[in-house]
Amino acid sequence: MKPNYLNVLQQLSSGLCRLKGIGDFNPFAEQDISIEFEEWEWEIGVGLYGMYEYANYSQNESLINALEDWFGRQIEKGLPEPQINTTAPMITLACLAEQKKRADWHQLIGQWADDLMQNLPRVEGSGFQHVVKERLNEGQLWDDTLFMTGLFLAKAGTLLGRQELIHEAELQFIAHAQFLADKKTGLWFHGWTSVDRHNFAGAFWARGNAWITVAIPELVSLVGQIINPAVKQHLVSLLRLQIDALLELQADDGMWHTVLDDPASPVESSAVAGIAYGMLRACRLELIQPEKFESVKTAALKAIDAIVERIDENGILLEASDGTAMGHDIQYYFDIPNTPVPYGQALAMMSITEVIQGEWVN
């Protein structure tokens, strides 16, 4: 028997709120909501985006207003310096600026985008170096960057009517694909160093691949007809190759392993949620070949079932791994501990929302 996906979405939403200090929150209730957490970082950014997608779908005006209020307080307090991870919350800010007609935020959004383009170091002349608050990561490309920063530039470009921002987003996807997309398997490496000219552990890290499975359809959706047709065709081709590989590597229970091609590595639920979302989103956007449509949909729904089985009584997604830096050997990825994380909640919320919106289950 299929679960009630609205109830599952409510559980996940409540779990995210418990994790990040929104209090005793029933996301389906009409009530005043106050978002109390103060962090401005990538984990929060992914959580905010998942929460925004859920609020939009459910037409929960109280939650949308709470998000708007939270961003207003953060802006008044002062935002951190732009880099890769601090950009993650900006995509939701740009979405809210459009929805709530907050023209007063446009200057900030444009300035942040300009700062990224003008001041972030570039690897091999094009891709953004994965600069974070902890380290500069000299000469390094990480696949996380495309979700954290590329999608913001695309949304900012459409919001502000600035084609150059959309071109920059497209460039980032192409530049990262050049060094991270593996031509042999279709999967994506976690990172690349231009200093030592290698892909570190050569790991096909599951959540890193999930960022790609999510980000390519999301880019197409955010930019719409404005996207360069050649760029779209190239990225969709890469996405199809990746999904073909993922179909072959899915475990019998619907999960994927932390190191995708190593079944001895632990399964990892945040990656599974992201991959399932990206697959279903690609199906709904008609990015999947017609002859592959049913197999991709079936795999994604099997993954969704596995995710639902891993949500505990408090709405927390289990078997999600902690933040993961660049691994220099495969064992590093085996050793990352599991913990409740906002990005796991958010990716699961996005995947369940897509199941409902796409009417994938009768």
N, C-alpha and C positions, 0 to 999 in steps of 0.2 A: 504494500500500500504506500502510495506517494505521500510525503509529508505535506502539511499545510505551510506553503512557502512564506505566506504573510506572517505566520507565527514564528517561523525560523528567522525571518528578517527582523522581527521585533526582538527576539532573543539576542541576536547579534548586536543590534543597535543598543540595547540595554547593557550588554557586556562591554561595548566600547565606552559607553558613558560611565560605567563603574570604573573602568581602567583609568580614565582620564579626568575624573573628578567633576562630572556634571550632576552628580547627586542622584537622588531617588527619582528616576526618570522613566516614565512610560511614553515611548515615542509615538504612540497612537492617541494619546490623550491631548485634548485642547487645554493647554495650561501655559503659564509663563515658564520659560526655560532660561536658566543662566549657566553659561559655560564658564567654568571656574579655572581651568588649567591655564598656565602661563607660558609653557614652552613654545618656542617658534623653531621647529626643526623638521627634518624630513619625515620622521615617524608620525608626527602630528600632521604634517602636510598630507600624507596619504590618508590618514584617518579623517581629516576634514573633507577630502574629496569624496571618500566613500559616504560620509555622513551627508554631504551636499547632494550626491546622486540619489541617496535614499529619500531625503527630504523633498527633492524635486518630484520624484516618482509618486510619493504618498501625498503630495501637496500639503505638507505639514508647514504651514506658514509660521507657526511658533518656533520651529527649529530653524527655519531659514532666517527669521528675525534674530534668533540667538546667535547664529553664525555672523550675521551682519554686525551685531553689537560687539561680538568678540573681536572681529577685525578692527572695528572702530577704536576699541580700547587699546589694542596692540599698536596701532598706528600712532595714537596719541602718546603712548608710552615711549615709542621709538623702536624702530626695527633694527635687527642686526645687519652687518655688512652682507651685501649680495655675494653668494658663492653657490655651489651646486646644491647642497642640501638645504640651505636656507631659502632657496627658491621654491621648494616643494609646496609650501602653503600658498604661494602666489597664484597658482592656477585657480584655486577656489576663489580667491579674492577677485580675479578677473571675471570669473563666471558670475559672482554676486554683483559686481559692478555693472555688468550687462543686465542682469535680471532685475535688479533694484534701481536701475538708472542712476547709479552713483557716479556722475561725471566728476565729482570732487576727488575720486580715486584715480582718475585717468592719468594725471600727471605723475603720480607715484609709480603706477604700473609702467608707464613709458620710460621713466628715469631708471627703474630697476632693469628693464630690458636693455636699455642703452648701456648701463653699467656692465652687464654681463658681456655684451658684444665688444665693448671697448677695453675692458680691463681683465677679463679672464684670460689666463695663458692658454695658448692653443697648441695641440700636439700635431706634429707634421703639418703645421700651418692652417689646420681647419677645425678639428674636433676640440671641444672644450676639455682642458685638463680637469681632472676630477678633484677640484680644490674643495676641501671641507675645513671646518674650524680646527680639527685636530692636527691636520697636516696638509701640505701643498700637493703631495702625490706627484712629484715632478715627472713630467713626460708620460703620465698615465691616462688612459681612457678606460672608463668603467661603463658597463651596460646600464647601470642604474641611472646614469645621467639623462637618458632619453625621456624617462618618465619624470624625473625630478625637475628638469630644466627645459627640455625640448618642447614638451606639451605647453608649458607656460608661454614660451615665445610664440607658439602657434596661436594660442587663444588671445594673447595680447595683440597680435597682428590683426586678427579679425575684429576685435573690440575697437581698436584705435584706427582701423583702416590703413595700417602701415604694412605694405607688401614686403618691405625689407625684413621685417620680423618673421614673417612666414617663410621667406627665403632662407633666413638663418636657421629656423627650425628644420627645414628640409635638408640644409647642409649638414646639420648635426647628425641627423639620421644616416645620411650617406657616408659621412666621415667615420662614424662609429662602425657602420657595417663593413667598411673597407678593412678594418683591423680586427673586428670581433666576430663576424659571421664566418663560420667554418665552411669552406667550400666542399669538404668531403662529406660531412654529416648533415649540414643544414642547421645545426645547433649553433649557439653563440657562446664564445668564451667569456669568462667573467671580466677579464681585463687585458690590456696591452701596455707594454712599456716601450717607448721610443728610445729610452736610454740604453737598455740592454737588448731590445728588439726581440721580445718573446711574449707569449701569453701566460706568463707566470706558471701556475701549476697545470695549465692546459685544461682547466676544469670547466665542464659544462654544468655550471651551478644552476640548480633548478629555479631559485627565485630570480636570479639574473635573467634567465631565459623567460621567466614569467613577465618581467618588466617589458621585454620586447613583444611578447604575445599580446600584452595589454596595449602598449604604446603605439604600435603601428595602426591597428584599427581606430584607436582613439584619435590619432593625428588625422586620419582620413575623415572621421566624424566631425572633429572640431573645425577643420579648414573647409570641408565641403568642396564645392566646385572650384574654389580658388587654388587648390593644390595643383602644382605642375603635373600634367598628365604623365610625363616620362618618369618623374620621381615616384608618383603613385604606382605606376606599373612595376618599377624596380622594387619598391618596398613590399608590394603585395607578392611579388615573386619570391622574395626572401621569406616572407611570412608563410607562404605555402610550403616552401622547403622545410622550414622549421616545424610546422605542424605535422607534416608527413613523418618527420623523425620522431616527434613526440608521440604520435599514434603507435609507433613500433615499440616505444619504451614504457608505455603505461603499464603499471602493475595490474594483476588480476583483480585487485580490490578497488581499482579506480584511481589509486594514488600514483604520484611520481616520486622518485628518490632524490635526495639532496644533490647527489652527483648523478645526473640523469642516466648515464650509461654504466653506472656501477650499482647493481642491485644489492650489494652488501651495505651500501650507505643507507642511513635512515630515510624513511619517507618524510615529507615536509609539507604541511597543510597550507601555509600561506602561498607557496608556489603553485600548489594544485588549484587553489581558488583563483589565482591570477590567470593561470593557463586556461581554466575552464571559462572564465569571463572572456578572455581574448578570443577563444574559439567560437563561442556563441555570438559575440559581437561581430566577428568576421563573417559568420553565417548570415546574420541579420543585415549586414551591409553588402551582402552578395560579393564578398571578396574570395570566397571559396569556390573552386571549380564545381559545377553541378554534379559531376560523377563522384566527388568526394564529400558532398554535403552531408549525406546521411551518416557516414562513418565518423565525420568530425563531430556532428551533433550528438551521436550516440556516446562517443568518448567523453565529451564535455559533460553530458548529463550523468554518466557513470562517475565522473570526478565530483560532481555536485553531490551525489548520494554519499560519497565517501566523506565529503566535508560535513554534511549534515550529521553523520554518525559521530563526528569528532567535536561537536558542540556540547559543552557540559551544562548542568542545571542552572549555572549562573550566566549563561550566554557567552562563555569564553571558548574560543576556538583552540582546541588542543593540538599538540604536535606541530606548532609553529616555532621556527628557530629564531634565535636572537639576531641582532644586527651583525652583519658579516663583512669584515674588511677583506682586503685582497689576500687570498691564500697562496703561499709559495709551494705548498705540497698538498696532495689530495687529502691526506689525513686531517688537515686543518678543517675541512668541511665536515668530516665525520664528527669532529669534536665540538662543534658549535652547540650549545645547550638549547633546549626548548624552553619557552617562557611565554606567558600571555603578552601579546604585542598589539599596538593599535593598528599597524599596517596589516596584520593578519585578519583582524576584525573587519577592517575596511575592504580588503580584497574579497573576503567572504561576502560582505554586504553587497558589493558590486556584482558578484557572480549571481547571488540569489535575486537581486533586483533585475538582472538581465534575464534570468529564467522567467520571471513574472512578466516583464515588459515584452519580451519576445514571444510570450505565450508558447514556450517550448514544450510544456507538459500539459496534456489535456486533463 
